[in-house]
């Protein structure tokens, strides 16, 4: 699903290559035609915003949103495990799943980095990809709400992911995420406090069944393409694939 590759590119740190590929990104969305009109137009607005404005401003905005603000982190396990020790094992398990399926990222990012995760999903058969991205829908919904509150064009990426999954996020897990501190990136004191506080844990430390850590055990039970993320009810067996080892923007769109 090349549309997922486009989403991966749009959530990556903006650089000259991303800007140069702006028309190509739009063309992929149009040719694959997977998205409702509203979501596609919102993504095109994000692409135009990146292409039409100063690159350094776009990079600064990206850093303020996704690097400085913990509640907008693009690392999936940040929202699931926080700083618990389960996070390290989840990373190891995710790396192994990537390797077992022949996916060899050239990026130096951590394996739970969302653009990397979406790149991996883009190489799966269509239904497997949809099942995969549906599993962290509560995380996507929380990120969408926070970006929408900030009137950020990046909210379009998460609206698109939610539209593609056609699933209703787990309301209790979403409420937990939205209850976390969500300071503005220019509120340095609040940001420091947010990074010092422990993230919501869906692990052994949680006292209720909804918070019970269902991630690592499920990963160890089966070779799933969605380590650390809860499976979709009724989903069939996962298809294991071998994927290319290089992933430049142009050759994969």
C-alpha positions, -999 to 999 in steps of 0.1 A, spaced: 0 0 0 19 30 -13 -4 54 6 12 42 38 46 49 24 34 85 17 22 88 53 56 75 65 74 102 44 51 129 57 57 121 93 95 120 87 117 150 95 112 173 65 142 178 43 149 187 7 141 152 -6 106 153 10 100 187 -6 112 176 -40 89 146 -39 58 167 -31 41 162 -65 50 126 -65 34 121 -31 2 137 -44 3 115 -75 5 83 -55 -25 93 -34 -45 100 -65 -34 69 -84 -39 44 -55 -72 61 -47 -77 44 -13 -88 75 7 -120 94 10 -119 128 -6 -117 147 26 -87 128 39 -69 130 6 -74 168 4 -62 173 39 -30 153 31 -25 174 0 -28 205 22 0 192 44 21 185 14 15 220 0 23 235 34 56 217 35 65 226 0 54 262 0 70 274 32 105 279 44 122 245 50 139 257 82 106 268 96 91 234 87 119 217 105 117 238 136 79 232 137 85 194 134 110 195 163 87 215 185 58 192 179 73 157 177 107 159 194 101 183 222 65 174 231 62 140 248 25 137 243 31 140 205 60 115 204 62 95 172 76 65 191 47 41 196 61 25 228 64 59 244 26 59 246 23 22 256 52 15 280 65 49 289 98 45 307 90 10 321 115 -18 316 90 -35 293 98 -10 267 134 -23 261 122 -58 256 94 -46 233 121 -29 212 141 -61 209 111 -81 199 101 -56 173 136 -56 158 134 -94 156 100 -93 138 114 -69 112 144 -91 107 124 -123 106 103 -109 78 132 -96 58 127 -59 65 161 -43 70 156 -6 78 184 17 67 172 43 93 190 47 126 158 55 143 144 32 170 122 4 157 89 19 171 94 52 153 61 56 135 74 65 101 95 33 102 65 13 114 44 27 85 71 19 60 71 -17 72 32 -18 70 34 -4 34 52 -35 23 26 -59 36 -4 -73 17 -32 -48 18 -54 -65 44 -25 -73 67 -14 -37 65 -49 -25 74 -51 -50 103 -17 -38 115 -23 -1 115 -57 -7 132 -41 -21 163 -26 11 177 -57 31 167 -61 45 202 -26 61 199 -34 75 165 -67 89 179 -49 106 208 -23 121 184 -50 133 161 -69 151 188 -38 168 201 -27 180 167 -62 190 158 -63 211 189 -31 228 177 -46 233 142 -17 215 128 -18 201 92 -1 170 106 -35 160 121 -44 149 86 -20 119 87 -37 105 118 -72 112 105 -61 92 74 -48 63 94 -81 62 114 -101 63 82 -81 35 67 -86 12 97 -124 19 100 -121 8 136 -134 26 167 -104 31 191 -106 15 225 -124 42 245 -108 35 278 -73 33 265 -79 65 245 -91 82 276 -60 72 295 -38 87 268 -58 119 266 -56 123 304 -18 127 301 -2 161 303 -2 179 269 17 211 272 25 235 244 60 233 230 69 268 241 59 261 278 93 249 288 84 244 325 54 222 317 74 203 291 101 195 316 75 183 341 58 161 314 91 144 306 98 138 343 64 122 350 59 85 343 39 77 312 6 57 315 16 21 318 -3 -8 302 19 -32 321 21 -52 353 20 -20 374 -14 -11 361 -42 -21 385 -71 -26 362 -77 -52 334 -77 -26 307 -42 -15 317 -29 -51 317 1 -55 295 -10 -77 266 18 -67 243 50 -87 249 32 -120 257 13 -118 224 45 -110 205 62 -140 219 33 -163 211 33 -157 174 53 -141 146 30 -111 142 38 -80 121 25 -58 150 47 -65 180 36 -46 211 2 -39 197 -31 -57 203 -46 -79 176 -78 -71 158 -106 -94 166 -114 -118 137 -81 -111 118 -68 -140 99 -33 -154 99 -5 -130 91 13 -132 59 50 -134 62 70 -116 35 104 -108 23 109 -71 16 135 -49 -1 164 -37 20 166 -2 6 138 23 8 144 57 -9 114 80 -15 115 79 -53 120 42 -59 93 30 -35 64 53 -45 
